[in-house]
Amino acid sequence: MSHHHPEHQATPPMKDFSRESWEERYRSRDAMWSGRPNAQLVTELETVEPAHALDVGCGEGADAVWLAQNGWQVTAVDLSATAIERATAHATAAGVDAHIEFTDADLDQVIANRGPWNLVSSQYTHPEQGSRWLVSTLAEAVAPGGMLLIVGHHPTDPHAAEHPDLQRAAFSAEDVADVLSRDAWEVSATLRERTSYEADGRERLWRDSVLVARRHG
Ligand SMILES: C[S@@+](CC[C@H](N)C(=O)[O-])C[C@H]1O[C@@H](n2cnc3c(N)ncnc32)[C@H](O)[C@@H]1O
């Protein structure tokens, strides 16, 4: 999945989640993520009819490219200009650049000026304002009948447990889900385990918090 890179254990902890820190981190290596779409995104969207999607914190663009390849018209936004450059190159190489609009900006600026979208996806975005802010901000950008999909590290994720920066960003889907009114949303909040393989073949366990919410039409 795109979130983790085989070498990522060598990455020092981030001092904060500001634009400068992300930009510095992307510039420190040629590729940060694997180029493959995130597992939870693929699982949730394989059977959903494509329309307009917003991918926030899109990183190097693997999810946006996968969505476009599956018929979605995508708006993809990331704080890091370097990440957006790489994502644009990835989309061009995949032949789907006409279906994705990349923007290097803060997600709340894009949401204030655009939308709504039928799908709003955030995969491990970890904004400085925290995950409850993320849920309430992104919820405003979802069209009636649309889907909000927010994935992050659960506090008990072994990797998050080792990294103080990720531990701060970790959340449980149930905790953040109570930001959404059940009158307006059908909510599923789960903890999902999955495994991936490191470059050296070692198996690695991940514990993802997955919030899937459908806005009533
Ligand atoms: C852990 S990376 C995940 C990237 C990608 N979603 C993936 O799974 O590979 C988090 C990304 O969110 C971006 N980000 C963090 N806060 C943001 C914000 N407020 N607005 C836009 N992007 C943001 C960072 O620049 C970074 O690229």
The ligand as an ORCA input file, in Angstrom:
! r2SCAN-3c Opt
* xyz 0 1
  C       1.444     10.301      5.686
  S       1.280     11.230      4.193
  C       0.112     10.237      3.316
  C       0.113     10.438      1.821
  C      -0.881      9.590      1.029
  N      -2.271      9.851      1.399
  C      -0.567      8.122      1.200
  O      -1.288      7.404      1.893
  O       0.451      7.681      0.653
  C       0.323     12.656      4.673
  C       0.228     13.727      3.584
  O      -0.723     14.714      3.995
  C      -0.280     15.988      3.595
  N      -0.963     16.982      4.452
  C      -0.875     17.112      5.810
  N      -1.661     18.106      6.248
  C      -2.292     18.626      5.146
  C      -3.219     19.693      4.941
  N      -3.662     20.432      5.968
  N      -3.635     19.960      3.680
  C      -3.168     19.223      2.640
  N      -2.290     18.198      2.765
  C      -1.857     17.898      4.001
  C       1.248     15.910      3.755
  O       1.921     16.855      2.961
  C       1.526     14.453      3.327
  O       1.834     14.370      1.949
*
